[in-house]
Amino acid sequence: MTTVFEVLFDKIDEEIESVSGAMTNGSAKTYDEYQKLCGVIKGLNAAKAHVEDLRRTTEEDYDNDD
């Protein structure tokens, strides 16, 4: 069964891949654009960490209810 957390992880990973691919293909024409794309990836990774924390907390709460 696919959980909402797995869907979120997949979507975030897809976006990271997309931005990384754009960087690899030279879409950042200036250093400022490159920094912006790096910030996007950093933010997506932070979001992933928050989702992982929420997943862990939710599972612990669920396990404690049994």
C-alpha positions in Angstrom: 0.0 0.0 0.0 1.4 3.4 -1.0 1.3 5.9 1.8 0.9 9.7 1.5 4.5 9.9 2.7 5.8 7.8 -0.1 3.9 10.0 -2.6 5.4 13.1 -1.1 8.9 11.7 -1.2 8.4 10.7 -4.8 7.1 14.1 -5.8 10.0 15.9 -4.0 12.5 13.6 -5.5 11.1 14.2 -9.0 11.4 17.9 -8.5 15.0 17.6 -7.2 15.8 15.6 -10.3 14.2 18.1 -12.5 16.1 21.1 -11.0 19.3 19.1 -11.0 18.8 18.2 -14.6 18.2 21.8 -15.5 21.4 22.7 -13.8 23.3 20.0 -15.6 21.9 21.2 -18.9 23.2 24.7 -18.3 19.8 26.4 -17.6 21.5 28.7 -15.1 23.1 31.4 -17.2 24.4 33.4 -14.3 25.8 32.7 -10.9 22.7 34.2 -9.3 20.5 31.8 -11.2 22.8 28.9 -10.2 22.5 30.0 -6.5 18.7 30.2 -6.8 18.6 26.6 -8.2 20.9 25.4 -5.4 18.5 27.1 -2.9 15.5 25.3 -4.4 17.3 21.9 -4.0 18.3 22.8 -0.4 14.6 23.8 0.3 13.3 20.6 -1.2 15.8 18.5 0.9 14.6 20.4 4.0 11.0 19.6 3.1 11.9 16.0 2.7 13.5 15.9 6.2 10.3 17.5 7.6 8.1 14.9 5.9 10.4 12.1 7.2 10.1 13.5 10.8 6.3 13.6 10.4 6.2 10.1 9.0 8.3 8.8 11.9 6.2 10.7 14.5 3.0 9.4 12.9 4.2 5.8 12.9 5.3 6.1 16.5 2.0 7.5 17.6 0.2 4.8 15.6 2.3 2.1 17.2 1.7 3.4 20.7 -2.1 3.3 20.2 -2.0 -0.5 19.8 
